[in-house]
Amino acid sequence: MNLKDILSGVDGIKAKGNLDIEIKAVKNDSRKVKEGDLFISIKGYEKDGTDYIEEAVENGAKAILVEDGTDLKQLKINEEITLLVVPNARIAMAKIACNFYDNPSRKFQLIGVTGTKGKTTTTYMIKSILEKKGLKVGLIGTIHNYIGNKDLGDSERTTPESLELQELFAEMVKEKCDVVVMEVSSQSLKLNRVYGSDFNIGIFTNLSEEHISEKEHSSVQEYFETKCKLFTMCRKAYINADDLYSIKLPKLVEGPEYTTYGIDNYSNILAKDITITNSYVDFRVKIGDRNERVKACMPGRFTVYNALAAIAVALQFGCNADVIKEGLVEVRVPGRSEMIDNKLEIPIMIDFAHSPESLESILNAVKSYTRGRVICVFGCGGERDKNKRPIMGEISGRISDFTIITSDNPRNEEPNVIIKEIEEGIKKTKANYKVIEDRREAIEYAIKMANRLDIVVIAGKGHEIYQEINDKKIEFDEKKIILEIIDNLKKKQEPKNTKKKK
């Protein structure tokens, strides 16, 4: 593709060298650069792309793009290479990605879901319903990316970097997707990963005090304002009428056509007569001219909100009541209130809850319907908001009957330091708890102490199949580990086949 065409719509470009050249690919990773590529230098939290320009040139980069403020004198670029300087490299990269892949998001209906909690479940629900209607749906998010039933695997981020995202969109166009539904994280909005994408619908699930840290957001207000960016890019918006932040959107961001959904406050799409059990929720909601009873096979009040958001989208696509009911009752989301069937028939749930709000929500949900004890296994991630650690300890101590504090993605922090900060909170409740730093041992301890009337909630990792320790991802698939532990316990319970000697 011609470099002039690639740069179309990119503001404030200063260029040195020939712009009338063909570019084979666009990369922001110098290791992936090949002969004839454009290399975009991005300054990250830990690494500066300018440090890798020399490697990109050696690998064959024909053009280099940097951001204003870069010391051009120190760059080792010969005159044959085109040098581009822009005010904001991330915005430029997003626009370039849209151009290079021929603006793929304009060729299907794009739905973006943002909010602190519920993004993943809501996207899965929407995908399930729309597929029941006969549409081909792409999905991009935390767990895996899909084109219909084709699993494309996971990405490193909830929302991919702009170059990866537009390439993924282009693949979805090629596979003739009618709709793409994606999670839009606050980081992706802050770092302009979705800039230039053409959103038809935006959904705001809720907002709580999470992702407040040096590497994420400086305050809750900044976090909220970042989320609001999605709604400057979409035509229709569906917002949670019961969420204090979500409901502010119509006054803050003009443009989209707003529709509300909720339980407690007046809303366009309202859930009534809610029933919550240990395996499902059902409720009444108006679909067309009739009040219909719908069911989703996941417990918890939060499931109702996620289902309402999905119903709102389904109605926009003209789905009837039967399609909506079938889509919701069949959807399953890995690592979200996921019950693990096992040979001992002990209720074991894994859930991604890793914030005070999400932990409190899931524990309150299971507490309301569990006949026996609630046994909670959880830890807190390293290099994230430290303030939440004692809060989460206090929450588990207050709600659970027994807590096992363990390790959860300590990253470059000492696990025992994180655990002690969690203990500060649980000690206030004078609750029963135990510290077992090794997460596998902690899970085994919980399972051994549980019976069929209890429920074991293993919180924090959900769908993740690794532990992040000292910059390494170490395999840790909780589903596999639970089943291995259960198998071993089951074997010990079985009577040994002893033969009497003659």
Stockholm file with secondary structure:
# STOCKHOLM 1.0

chainA/1-502         MNLKDILSGVDGIKAKGNLDIEIKAVKNDSRKVKEGDLFISIKGYEKDGTDYIEEAVENGAKAILVEDGTDLKQLKINEEITLLVVPNARIAMAKIACNFYDNPSRKFQLIGVTGTKGKTTTTYMIKSILEKKGLKVGLIGTIHNYIGNKDLGDSERTTPESLELQELFAEMVKEKCDVVVMEVSSQSLKLNRVYGSDFNIGIFTNLSEEHISEKEHSSVQEYFETKCKLFTMCRKAYINADDLYSIKLPKLVEGPEYTTYGIDNYSNILAKDITITNSYVDFRVKIGDRNERVKACMPGRFTVYNALAAIAVALQFGCNADVIKEGLVEVRVPGRSEMIDNKLEIPIMIDFAHSPESLESILNAVKSYTRGRVICVFGCGGERDKNKRPIMGEISGRISDFTIITSDNPRNEEPNVIIKEIEEGIKKTKANYKVIEDRREAIEYAIKMANRLDIVVIAGKGHEIYQEINDKKIEFDEKKIILEIIDNLKKKQEPKNTKKKK
#=GR chainA/1-502 SS CBHHHHTTTCTTCEEESCSSCBCCCEESCGGGCCTTCEEECCBCSSCBGGGGHHHHHHTTCSEEEEETTCCGGGCCCCTTSEEEEESCHHHHHHHHHHHHTTCGGGGSEEEEEESSSSHHHHHHHHHHHHHHTTCCEEEESSSCEEETTEEEECCSSSSCCHHHHHHHHHHHHHTTCSEEEEECCHHHHHTTSSTTCCEEEEEECCCCSCSBSTTSBSSHHHHHHHHHGGGGSEEEEEEETTCTTGGGHHHHSCSSEEEEEESSSCCSEECEEEEECSSCEEEEEEETTEEEEEEESSCSHHHHHHHHHHHHHHHHTTCCHHHHHHHHHHCCCTTSSEECCCTTCCCEEEECCCSHHHHHHHHHHHHHHCSSCEEEEECCCTTSCTTHHHHHHHHHHHHCSEEEECCCCCBTSCHHHHHHHHHHHHGGGTCCEEECCSHHHHHHHHHHHCCTTSEEEEESCTTCCEEEETTEEEECCHHHHHHHHHHHHHHHHSCCCCCCCC
#=GC SS_cons         CBHHHHTTTCTTCEEESCSSCBCCCEESCGGGCCTTCEEECCBCSSCBGGGGHHHHHHTTCSEEEEETTCCGGGCCCCTTSEEEEESCHHHHHHHHHHHHTTCGGGGSEEEEEESSSSHHHHHHHHHHHHHHTTCCEEEESSSCEEETTEEEECCSSSSCCHHHHHHHHHHHHHTTCSEEEEECCHHHHHTTSSTTCCEEEEEECCCCSCSBSTTSBSSHHHHHHHHHGGGGSEEEEEEETTCTTGGGHHHHSCSSEEEEEESSSCCSEECEEEEECSSCEEEEEEETTEEEEEEESSCSHHHHHHHHHHHHHHHHTTCCHHHHHHHHHHCCCTTSSEECCCTTCCCEEEECCCSHHHHHHHHHHHHHHCSSCEEEEECCCTTSCTTHHHHHHHHHHHHCSEEEECCCCCBTSCHHHHHHHHHHHHGGGTCCEEECCSHHHHHHHHHHHCCTTSEEEEESCTTCCEEEETTEEEECCHHHHHHHHHHHHHHHHSCCCCCCCC
//
